[in-house]
Amino acid sequence: MSQPVLLSTDVLAAWMGVDPTDNSLPNSDTVHVRTKMLSDQLRDQPEGFVSGTPAPEPGKLVIWDVRWSASDPSQNHEAYRQGHIPGAVYVSMASHLSGHGSPAMGRHPLPEPADFTESVRMLGINDGDTVVVYDAVDSSAAARAWWLLRYAGLTKVYVLDGGLDAWRARDLPLQAGEVLPRFGSVYLSWGKMPVVDTAEVPEFLRAGGLLFDARASERYTGASEPIDPVAGHIPSAISAPSSDVTDAHGKFRSAAELREYFADRGATQNTGVTAYCGSGVTAAKTVLALALAGVEGVLYPGSWSAWSSSRDMPVATGEAPGTMPEDL
């Protein structure tokens, strides 16, 4: 793996100058000293996690709260206002992390470059910042923000492992209300993460690539489809639910465990792998888990919502992957 993708609560607390022994928030005069002292005391981090040192320079740490869930409407802006990690800025899936377009683009298409640049600057990011993203469910929404920022050329972007629940479990402080950031001036460079669109999926498979379906198994088989008009999966796709890559507490499984999990499905460091889900959000979590395992994952942003929007695209049902037609 070329670079870390996760951040522990201990490291984030140290970067913020929060001492877990008393949980007090530092003032502007002491935050730099406390941050360095606490970061220097941290133990080595697991594979795939960013080290506590060097800590971001004062004013260069940005925290995003991506409170969203396709199945739980309570994960919203109001929940953020009731309590979030101190200093975290609320980020909207619909307004900031998704674009708009025809059904053929999927429910959550990628935002236009100019629109995303404006959003990222409005949300307080400058060149050289370290960005930490988290959510309050299972890191699916946070992974979408991580992927988009990496896609836009930022490298110091990390998902808080375990999200808000992990922060709360350490009895670390929360802040209520709204955080209004200063407008940033970051420069973005689009297209730094690999993607495929609907037309490219069949050729990707014919070239020997693997296609992972990150949805729940009942949606993969076609036994249940609560959102999209067509049930089933893309022919040749392998079921790999995104829920498998995290544990009961919403923390990612270790890099070694994920390597074994993906290897059981045919994916190694030399394998081309594309991930899709319902609308391209949850699949970003699979791409992050692949990165943690040392495998480069490709995102299909349109995902099943784009594929199934066309009656011309083949559909497979049941537990077997099926076969992609040769003439497609």
C-alpha positions as CSV (number, residue, x, y, z in Angstrom):
1,M,0.0,0.0,0.0
2,S,1.4,3.3,-1.0
3,Q,0.0,5.5,1.7
4,P,-2.2,5.2,4.9
5,V,-6.0,5.6,4.6
6,L,-7.1,5.4,8.3
7,L,-6.7,7.4,11.4
8,S,-7.2,6.2,15.0
9,T,-9.1,8.2,17.6
10,D,-5.9,8.4,19.7
11,V,-4.0,10.2,16.8
12,L,-6.9,12.6,16.1
13,A,-7.2,13.5,19.8
14,A,-3.4,14.1,19.9
15,W,-3.5,16.3,16.8
16,M,-6.3,18.3,18.4
17,G,-4.3,18.7,21.6
18,V,-7.0,16.7,23.6
19,D,-5.5,14.8,26.5
20,P,-7.6,11.6,27.0
21,T,-6.7,11.6,30.7
22,D,-8.8,14.7,31.3
23,N,-10.5,15.3,27.9
24,S,-10.1,19.0,28.2
25,L,-9.9,21.1,25.0
26,P,-6.7,23.2,24.8
27,N,-6.9,27.0,24.2
28,S,-5.2,28.7,21.4
29,D,-2.1,29.4,23.5
30,T,-1.5,25.7,24.4
31,V,-2.8,23.7,21.5
32,H,0.6,23.5,19.7
33,V,2.5,22.4,22.7
34,R,-0.1,19.9,23.8
35,T,-0.4,18.5,20.2
36,K,3.4,17.9,19.9
37,M,3.6,16.4,23.4
38,L,0.7,14.0,22.9
39,S,1.7,13.0,19.4
40,D,5.2,12.1,20.6
41,Q,3.7,9.8,23.2
42,L,1.7,7.8,20.8
43,R,2.6,4.1,20.1
44,D,3.2,2.9,16.6
45,Q,0.1,2.7,14.4
46,P,-1.2,-0.5,12.7
47,E,-0.6,-1.1,9.0
48,G,-2.7,1.3,6.9
49,F,-3.0,3.9,9.7
50,V,-1.3,7.3,9.5
51,S,1.4,7.9,12.2
52,G,0.8,10.5,14.9
53,T,4.0,12.2,14.0
54,P,4.6,14.6,12.5
55,A,1.4,16.3,13.5
56,P,-0.3,18.8,11.2
57,E,0.9,22.3,11.7
58,P,-1.4,24.7,13.6
59,G,-4.4,25.6,11.5
60,K,-3.8,22.9,9.0
61,L,-6.1,20.2,10.4
62,V,-9.6,20.1,8.9
63,I,-12.3,17.7,10.2
64,W,-15.4,16.8,8.1
65,D,-18.5,15.3,9.6
66,V,-20.4,13.4,6.8
67,R,-23.6,12.4,8.6
68,W,-25.6,10.4,6.0
69,S,-27.2,7.0,5.5
70,A,-29.4,5.7,2.7
71,S,-31.6,3.8,5.2
72,D,-31.5,6.0,8.3
73,P,-32.9,9.5,7.8
74,S,-31.8,10.5,11.3
75,Q,-28.2,10.7,10.1
76,N,-28.6,14.3,9.0
77,H,-27.6,17.9,9.7
78,E,-29.7,18.1,12.8
79,A,-27.9,15.1,14.3
80,Y,-24.6,16.9,13.6
81,R,-25.8,20.0,15.4
82,Q,-26.7,17.9,18.5
83,G,-23.1,16.8,18.9
84,H,-20.0,16.4,16.8
85,I,-16.2,16.2,17.2
86,P,-15.0,19.7,18.2
87,G,-14.2,21.8,15.2
88,A,-15.8,19.4,12.7
89,V,-17.6,21.0,9.7
90,Y,-20.8,19.4,8.4
91,V,-20.7,18.0,4.9
92,S,-23.8,17.2,2.9
93,M,-23.8,14.1,0.7
94,A,-26.4,15.6,-1.6
95,S,-25.1,19.1,-1.8
96,H,-21.3,18.7,-1.5
97,L,-20.4,15.1,-2.4
98,S,-22.8,14.3,-5.3
99,G,-23.7,15.9,-8.6
100,H,-26.9,15.8,-10.6
101,G,-27.8,14.2,-13.9
102,S,-29.9,11.7,-15.8
103,P,-30.8,8.3,-14.3
104,A,-28.0,6.8,-16.5
105,M,-25.5,8.6,-14.3
106,G,-26.8,6.9,-11.1
107,R,-28.4,8.3,-7.9
108,H,-25.2,9.9,-6.6
109,P,-23.1,10.9,-9.7
110,L,-19.7,12.5,-9.2
111,P,-20.0,16.3,-8.8
112,E,-18.7,18.5,-11.6
113,P,-15.1,19.6,-10.9
114,A,-16.0,23.3,-10.6
115,D,-18.8,22.6,-8.2
116,F,-16.7,20.3,-6.0
117,T,-13.9,22.9,-6.0
118,E,-16.3,25.5,-4.8
119,S,-17.7,23.2,-2.1
120,V,-14.3,22.1,-0.8
121,R,-13.1,25.7,-0.6
122,M,-16.4,26.7,1.1
123,L,-15.8,23.9,3.6
124,G,-12.5,25.3,4.6
125,I,-9.7,23.4,2.9
126,N,-6.5,25.1,1.8
127,D,-3.4,23.6,0.1
128,G,-1.3,21.5,2.4
129,D,-4.2,20.8,4.9
130,T,-4.7,17.4,6.5
131,V,-8.3,16.4,6.2
132,V,-10.0,13.9,8.5
133,V,-13.5,12.6,7.6
134,Y,-15.9,10.6,9.7
135,D,-19.5,9.6,9.9
136,A,-21.8,8.0,12.5
137,V,-22.7,4.6,10.9
138,D,-20.0,2.4,9.3
139,S,-17.7,4.8,7.4
140,S,-19.5,4.4,4.1
141,A,-20.3,8.1,3.8
142,A,-16.9,9.1,5.1
143,A,-15.3,6.8,2.5
144,R,-17.1,8.7,-0.2
145,A,-15.6,11.9,1.0
146,W,-12.2,10.3,1.3
147,W,-12.4,8.9,-2.2
148,L,-13.6,12.2,-3.8
149,L,-10.8,14.2,-2.1
150,R,-8.2,11.7,-3.2
151,Y,-9.8,11.7,-6.7
152,A,-9.4,15.5,-6.7
153,G,-5.7,15.3,-5.9
154,L,-5.4,15.6,-2.2
155,T,-3.2,13.1,-0.5
156,K,-3.4,13.8,3.2
157,V,-7.0,12.6,3.7
158,Y,-7.9,10.0,6.3
159,V,-11.0,8.2,7.5
160,L,-11.4,8.1,11.3
161,D,-11.6,4.4,12.1
162,G,-14.9,3.7,13.9
163,G,-16.2,7.2,13.3
164,L,-18.2,9.1,15.9
165,D,-18.9,5.9,17.9
166,A,-15.2,5.3,18.4
167,W,-14.7,8.9,19.5
168,R,-17.6,8.6,22.0
169,A,-16.4,5.2,23.2
170,R,-13.2,6.9,24.4
171,D,-15.3,9.5,26.2
172,L,-13.7,12.3,24.2
173,P,-15.4,15.7,24.1
174,L,-18.2,16.6,21.8
175,Q,-19.4,20.0,20.6
176,A,-22.9,21.1,19.8
177,G,-24.1,23.6,17.3
178,E,-22.6,24.7,14.0
179,V,-19.0,25.2,12.9
180,L,-18.6,27.8,10.2
181,P,-15.2,27.5,8.5
182,R,-13.3,30.2,6.8
183,F,-13.4,30.0,3.0
184,G,-10.4,28.1,1.7
185,S,-8.3,28.4,-1.5
186,V,-7.2,24.8,-2.2
187,Y,-6.2,23.9,-5.8
188,L,-7.7,20.6,-7.0
189,S,-6.4,18.3,-9.8
190,W,-9.2,16.1,-11.0
191,G,-9.0,12.4,-11.9
192,K,-6.3,11.0,-9.5
193,M,-8.3,7.8,-8.6
194,P,-9.3,5.2,-11.2
195,V,-12.9,5.0,-12.4
196,V,-15.0,3.1,-14.9
197,D,-18.3,4.1,-16.4
198,T,-21.2,1.9,-17.5
199,A,-19.9,1.4,-21.0
200,E,-16.4,0.3,-19.8
201,V,-17.6,-2.4,-17.3
202,P,-18.0,-5.2,-19.9
203,E,-14.5,-4.6,-21.4
204,F,-13.0,-4.4,-17.9
205,L,-14.4,-7.9,-17.2
206,R,-13.3,-9.3,-20.6
207,A,-9.8,-8.1,-19.8
208,G,-9.7,-10.3,-16.7
209,G,-10.8,-7.7,-14.1
210,L,-12.9,-8.6,-11.1
211,L,-16.1,-6.8,-10.3
212,F,-17.2,-6.7,-6.6
213,D,-20.8,-5.9,-5.6
214,A,-20.7,-4.1,-2.3
215,R,-24.4,-4.3,-1.6
216,A,-26.1,-6.6,0.9
217,S,-26.3,-10.2,-0.3
218,E,-30.1,-10.1,-0.7
219,R,-29.8,-7.2,-3.1
220,Y,-27.1,-9.1,-5.0
221,T,-29.2,-12.2,-5.4
222,G,-32.3,-10.2,-6.3
223,A,-34.3,-11.5,-3.4
224,S,-34.8,-7.9,-2.3
225,E,-34.4,-4.5,-3.9
226,P,-35.7,-1.6,-1.7
227,I,-34.5,1.3,-3.9
228,D,-33.8,0.5,-7.6
229,P,-36.5,-0.6,-10.0
230,V,-34.7,-3.7,-11.1
231,A,-33.4,-6.5,-8.8
232,G,-30.3,-8.5,-9.3
233,H,-26.6,-7.9,-10.1
234,I,-24.3,-7.2,-13.0
235,P,-23.4,-10.4,-14.7
236,S,-19.9,-11.8,-13.6
237,A,-20.0,-9.6,-10.4
238,I,-18.8,-11.3,-7.2
239,S,-20.7,-10.6,-3.9
240,A,-18.5,-8.7,-1.4
241,P,-20.8,-6.8,0.9
242,S,-19.2,-3.7,2.3
243,S,-20.4,-4.7,5.8
244,D,-17.9,-7.5,5.7
245,V,-14.9,-5.2,5.8
246,T,-15.8,-3.7,9.1
247,D,-16.5,-5.3,12.5
248,A,-19.5,-5.0,14.8
249,H,-18.2,-1.6,16.1
250,G,-17.8,-0.2,12.6
251,K,-14.0,-0.4,12.6
252,F,-12.1,-1.7,9.6
253,R,-10.7,-5.2,9.8
254,S,-6.9,-5.4,9.9
255,A,-4.9,-5.2,6.7
256,A,-4.0,-8.9,7.0
257,E,-7.6,-9.9,7.5
258,L,-8.7,-7.8,4.5
259,R,-6.0,-9.3,2.3
260,E,-7.3,-12.8,3.1
261,Y,-10.9,-11.7,2.6
262,F,-10.2,-10.3,-0.9
263,A,-7.8,-13.1,-1.9
264,D,-10.7,-15.5,-1.2
265,R,-12.6,-13.7,-3.9
266,G,-9.7,-13.7,-6.3
267,A,-8.2,-10.3,-5.7
268,T,-4.5,-9.8,-5.1
269,Q,-2.1,-6.9,-5.6
270,N,-1.8,-7.8,-9.3
271,T,-5.5,-8.0,-9.9
272,G,-7.7,-5.4,-11.4
273,V,-10.7,-4.8,-9.2
274,T,-13.7,-2.6,-9.7
275,A,-16.3,-2.0,-6.9
276,Y,-19.9,-1.0,-7.3
277,C,-22.9,-0.7,-5.0
278,G,-26.4,0.9,-5.3
279,S,-25.3,4.4,-6.1
280,G,-21.6,4.6,-5.8
281,V,-21.4,5.7,-2.2
282,T,-20.9,2.4,-0.3
283,A,-18.5,1.1,-3.0
284,A,-16.0,3.8,-1.9
285,K,-15.8,1.9,1.4
286,T,-14.8,-1.2,-0.5
287,V,-12.2,0.8,-2.5
288,L,-10.8,2.0,0.8
289,A,-10.7,-1.5,2.3
290,L,-8.9,-2.7,-0.9
291,A,-6.3,0.1,-0.4
292,L,-5.9,-1.0,3.2
293,A,-5.2,-4.5,1.9
294,G,-2.7,-3.2,-0.6
295,V,-4.9,-3.7,-3.7
296,E,-5.8,-0.8,-6.0
297,G,-9.6,-0.6,-6.4
298,V,-11.4,1.1,-9.2
299,L,-14.8,2.8,-8.5
300,Y,-17.8,2.5,-10.7
301,P,-19.6,5.7,-9.6
302,G,-22.9,5.0,-11.4
303,S,-23.1,1.5,-9.9
304,W,-26.3,-0.5,-9.9
305,S,-28.6,2.6,-10.1
306,A,-26.9,3.5,-13.4
307,W,-26.6,0.0,-14.8
308,S,-30.2,-0.9,-14.1
309,S,-31.6,2.3,-15.5
310,S,-31.1,1.0,-19.0
311,R,-33.3,-1.9,-20.2
312,D,-30.5,-2.9,-22.6
313,M,-28.1,-3.9,-19.8
314,P,-28.1,-7.6,-18.8
315,V,-29.0,-8.6,-15.3
316,A,-28.1,-11.8,-13.3
317,T,-30.0,-13.1,-10.2
318,G,-29.2,-15.7,-7.6
319,E,-26.0,-16.5,-5.8
320,A,-24.0,-17.3,-8.9
321,P,-22.1,-14.5,-10.6
322,G,-23.4,-15.3,-14.1
323,T,-21.6,-14.4,-17.3
324,M,-21.4,-11.1,-19.1
325,P,-22.6,-11.5,-22.7
326,E,-19.8,-11.4,-25.3
327,D,-21.7,-9.1,-27.6
328,L,-22.1,-6.3,-25.1
